Structure formats: C-alpha cells, structure tokens
Amino acid sequence: MAPRKETSTNYLNEQVLGHTCVLNEVLSGISGRWKMQVLYLIAQDQNRFSLLKATLPTLSDQTLGKRLRELEQAGLVTRHPDATVVPPQVRYAVTPKGGSLLTLLQAMCRWGTDYW
C-alpha cells in the first residue's frame, strides 16, 4: 500500500483507530486483496507460484508476488527455494503464526455462513 500523507484525514483516522484497538491494525494488515486467499491456498498444498497462479488465473504475476512478499514479511508464510531441481523452484509454507490466523478465518467463515 502506498504511504499516506501524514496530514491526510485517512492517515490521521488510521492512527487513531490503530491506537484505540489493535483489532483495527490486524484487520488492516490482513485485508489486502487476495492475501487471505493466497494464505489459504498455500495451506492447501498449492505452495508454488505456478500452482497459485493456475488457481487464481485473473491475479497478475506482479500482484501475486507482492502478496507473497507481504505474507512473508508478516511472518505468515516462509519461502523455501529449491535449487536442486531445474528450473529452480520456490515452495511456500504456512508458519505456526499463519496457521493460527487460518483457524480464526475459518471460524469467521462459519460465522458468515450462519449470520451474514
């Protein structure tokens, strides 16, 4: 996400909400488009770029790469390059932190099915 001007109303609102409740900060961190779908697919063994791309064909390579980097930076997935195969492959794995988030997301999906 592009940085906001520190004088913008959106920036100031984000600062107030972030300090008021950590939940707002968490929701902001996980709410990027495609981010949770990618995390879920990695947990389902679609753990290579090409597999993710085949499952999400409308997602651009650039956006998929960006989401994978964001998930890695957040500590939700780890990246494992494998140079022993030709061409080299990279596999992704969900971390324990990412797994605990998936548990919460599955509960939210059940709640959404029941009440939303």
Backbone hydrogen bonds, N-H to C=O, Kabsch-Sander energy under -0.5 kcal/mol:
donor,donor_aa,acceptor,acceptor_aa,energy
8,S,5,K,-1.8
12,L,8,S,-2.2
13,N,9,T,-2.8
14,E,10,N,-2.4
15,Q,11,Y,-2.1
16,V,12,L,-2.3
17,L,13,N,-2.8
18,G,14,E,-2.6
19,H,15,Q,-1.8
20,T,16,V,-1.7
21,C,17,L,-2.0
24,N,21,C,-1.1
25,E,21,C,-0.8
26,V,22,V,-2.4
27,L,23,L,-2.9
28,S,24,N,-2.0
29,G,25,E,-2.0
30,I,26,V,-1.8
31,S,27,L,-0.9
35,K,32,G,-1.8
36,M,32,G,-0.5
38,V,34,W,-2.5
39,L,35,K,-2.1
40,Y,36,M,-2.4
41,L,37,Q,-2.4
42,I,38,V,-2.3
43,A,39,L,-1.9
44,Q,40,Y,-1.1
45,D,42,I,-1.6
46,Q,41,L,-2.6
47,N,45,D,-1.3
49,F,90,V,-0.5
52,L,48,R,-2.5
53,K,49,F,-2.8
54,A,50,S,-2.1
55,T,51,L,-1.7
56,L,52,L,-2.1
59,L,56,L,-1.8
64,L,60,S,-2.6
65,G,61,D,-2.6
66,K,62,Q,-2.1
67,R,63,T,-2.8
68,L,64,L,-2.4
69,R,65,G,-2.1
70,E,66,K,-2.4
71,L,67,R,-2.6
72,E,68,L,-2.1
73,Q,69,R,-2.9
74,A,70,E,-1.9
75,G,72,E,-1.4
76,L,71,L,-2.6
77,V,71,L,-1.1
78,T,93,A,-2.6
80,H,91,R,-3.3
82,D,89,Q,-3.6
85,V,82,D,-0.7
89,Q,82,D,-1.9
91,R,80,H,-2.4
92,Y,47,N,-2.8
93,A,78,T,-2.1
95,T,76,L,-2.2
99,G,95,T,-2.7
100,S,96,P,-2.2
101,L,97,K,-1.6
102,L,98,G,-2.3
103,T,99,G,-1.8
104,L,100,S,-1.5
105,L,101,L,-2.6
106,Q,102,L,-2.5
107,A,103,T,-1.7
108,M,104,L,-2.2
109,C,105,L,-2.4
110,R,106,Q,-2.1
111,W,107,A,-2.4
112,G,108,M,-2.8
113,T,109,C,-2.4
114,D,110,R,-2.1
115,Y,111,W,-2.9
116,W,111,W,-0.6
116,W,112,G,-1.5
